[in-house]
Amino acid sequence: MEIGMLDEVNENAARFLAAAREAGRPGERLPEAWRPADLAAALAIQRRVGELLGQRTGGWKCSLPSPARPILAAPILAPTIQRGPRCVVVAAGDAARVEPEVAFVMGRDLPRRDRPYADDE
């Protein structure tokens, strides 16, 4: 795929996802032609969604890697992060949409190394 075409595909995907987010509801599945082909394209689309919404990334949600998904991460947009003993809960009919996240701040970056860090480290 040509670079210019990749950019157009990423832009279409980002606009599609941003529109669903602005509507406050999940949209249809991303059309297959716009789905990212690799991690770089997925991250580019995620970054562009934030730009289109005018929102910066406040944190990242990540999951443990698996053979099927060696990296699973998505930005948490800063305006959606709430701190403190009380927070606003968004109602969807008679149910509340709650997605708690556990966050921590590391005192320093972990040094790069050839072998992965073990869970106990």
N, C-alpha and C positions, 0 to 999 in steps of 0.2 A: 504494500500500500504506500502510495506517495505521501510525503510529509504534509503537503497541502491538504490532501484528502483526510489524513489522520486528524489534522487540526479541525476540519469541518465536522468530522464525526464526533470528536470530543465536544465541540461547541454545541452540537445538536443534543448530545446526551446531557450535558450540563444544563442546558435550557429546559429540557424535559423534566429533569429532576428538581430544578429550582422552582419550576411552575407548580409541581406537586407539593413541594414544601410550602410555598406561599399560599396555596389553597388549604393547607392544614390537613391534608388527607393523603393517604398513599395513592399513588396513581397506578395506572396499568404497568405491567412489566416493561422495562426499558426495551424498545424494539431491538431485535437481534442484531441488526446492522449497526447499531450504536453502542453495543456492549463492548467494553474495553477488551482488547486482545491480550494485554499484559499488565503487570503491576504499574509500570510507568504511566500508561494511559489511564488506569483507574485513579491513580493519585492526581493526575492532571485534571481529570473530570471533577474529582472532589474539590480540588483547589478552586476551580472555576465556579462551581456552585456557590462557594463562599463569596467569591468576588461578585457574582451576579446578585446575590442577596445583600451585599454590602456588609457582611459579617465576618469577623476574624475568627480563627480557630482558637478556642479557649483551652482545649485539651484533646486527647485522643482516647478512643475506646479500642481496646485490643483484645484478642482472644488467643488462646494457646494455639500454636501452629499444629497442623496435622499433615500427613502425607498429601491429602487432597488439597489442602489450603495452607501452604507454607507461611503465608502472611495474611492475617485478617485484621484490618484496622480501618477506622473511619474517624474523621474529625468530629469533635463535639463543638458546635458553634457557640461562641462566648455568650451571646444573649440568652441561651437556654440553660446556662449553669446557674444554679441557685445555691446560696450558702446560708448557713445559720440554722437556728432551731425551728424556724417556720418557713414554709415555702408554698408557693401557689401550686395547686393541683388542677390540671386541665381536665374538665369533664367531657366525656364522649357519651352522651345519652345518660344512662344511669350508672356508668362505670367511670372510674378514674384512670387516666393514663399515667402510670408511674413507672419510671425506669431508673431505679437507683444505681448509682455507680460508686465504686470505692476508688478514691483517689489518694495519692500520696505524692510528696515532693521528695526527690532524691537530693541529697546534699551535694553530690557531684556526679559527673558522668562516669559510667563504668569504662574501664580501659578496654580497648579493642584487643581481641586475641583470636588465635586460629580455631580454638575449640569453643563450643557454646558453653554458656554458664549453666550449671546444674541448678535444680530447684532449691536445694539447700544453701546455695551460695547467695 
